[in-house]
């Protein structure tokens, strides 16, 4: 009773009249259960204040997440209407889901919106139905003196230039015409789509028998699997997916192969040991050997370390006469297959480790002990590919040079959020050859989190696929897109049928380009050296200073400039990348320059 008396007499409780004829009892926070006044420590007050701030922050974060859910993804930077429609559809469904979750008062778990679509970009149309690959070569009957006459007119205009305004405009127009002729002549050695250059009526070109070889990547040992998880990409999986892509191709084009032979090759170890083992296993199967000799078309589907192994295996099969090319008839004349024409070959390399794994994996406190002490030399060998001057890299380049010199088409596909292989490695950006085609697999969720950066990366791929330089931007941006170690970015690309269809279409629906291709070029690269991200603005400047880049991709660059301000990166790394890419906002609306070429940057 005394406690309640003290409570009422203390004035802790006050009763006041409200206009609504209600009496409200106000109980202060410093009153105990029995009515006595409680002394609250400064620490308790601070903890309470912190909790209030955290609750406010949580509320703000929840509101921000709701706002992010209601914000549509930027459309992919592509000319493909279907890819844009898929993204727009996912946007609508996600916005409807966010709206229903906010407005619904009924209990229960709201329906989860479908994830954004997975993408393989650039699309077919972006690469083969856009300049420069869409430009048809000039007629062979054009007079040889045309270029000489144009050059003479150009020199004459420079030597005898007048001061009249009309003459100035004439000279400027002459420069523009000359540059246009140069642009039209650019990229004529690149393979082009048959529906662009003609001759696409018979898509198989007489091909009746197909061989599909599958080669898996490196399988980590038991200790490493506790960190990276169980390997799921097997040779049989790659073969099955490629056959599915071939069946879809047959159905779409109303054609039929006589026979498709599958050859899933298994074997672990170092690169050299695996090549020996797979070659021996293939030779031991007489039916496989006969079908390989009789095949019109050969596909190789591979992943990760298997990309290196596959290239060495193709090199060996060519050198030892089991594969026929224009340069290497191969088999002895008494073999019935020797009378057949050259075989067509395409190698699909998914997340290939051409330039080694991510740089920081070699020094990771989590992975390094496993690699150093428990794993075989096969694991440590992967890091030697980070340096193009290493012995294993030079041996690989030698094999690749022989393979492309014999007309093999290479398709390199990287994964946007790969947690093992950086994009520059999966795309082998150091290599330059007309027969190399590159693409990026983008998981729908990964695209949603970094749509501007994804579109920039895809534009850089289009630049590379056009035979131009990306000025090193891909190497700088790759590590910013790496997935977490417990992610699945390294293994999701081979689950996507579109990557296999890209290889099938590239072999059947595209010619070989020039009769004689330039030699494979390798730009020296060392992935163990930390990149200086302050070079990013300069690399962007160099890219846009290339008149060919701005001529072929001016519209796409302007679209990126306009989308930059809407990019809201969510990680510190990406926010730092955004600051370094900010000069893109200074670009003019029109990038195509008229008049004589200038070295002045557009940034």
Buried (B, 14 or more C-beta within 10 A) or exposed (E): EEEEEBBEEEEBBEEEEEEEEEEEEEEEEEBEEEBBEEEEEEEEEEEEEEEEEEEEEEEEEEEEEBEEBEBBBBBBBBBBEEBBEBBEEBBEBBBEBBEEBEEEEEEEEEEEBEBBBBBBBBBBBBBBBBBBBBBEBEEEEEEEEEBEEBEEBBEEBEEEEEEEEEEEEBBBEBBBEBBEBBBBEBBBBBBBBBBBBEEBEEBBBEBBBBBBBBBBBBBBBEEBEEBBBEBEBBBBBBBBBBBEBBEBBBEEBEBEBEEBBBBBBBBBBBBEBBBBBBBEBBBEEEEBBBBBBBBBBBBBBBBBBBBBBBBBBBBBBBBEBBBBBEEBBBBEEEBEBBEBEBBBBBBBBBBBBBBBBBBEBBEBEEBEEBBEEBBBEBBEBBBBBBBBEBEBBEBBBBBBBBBBBBBBBBBBBBBBBBBBBBBBBBBBBBBBBBBBBBBBBBBBEBBBBBBBBBBBBBBBBBBBBBBBBBBBBBBBBBBBBBBEBEBBBBBBBBBBBBBBBBBBBBBBBBBBBEEEBEEBEBEEBEBEEEBEBEBBBBBBBBBBBBBBBBBBBBEBBBBBBEBBEEBBBEEEEBEBBBEBBEBBEEBEEEBEBEBBEEEEEBB
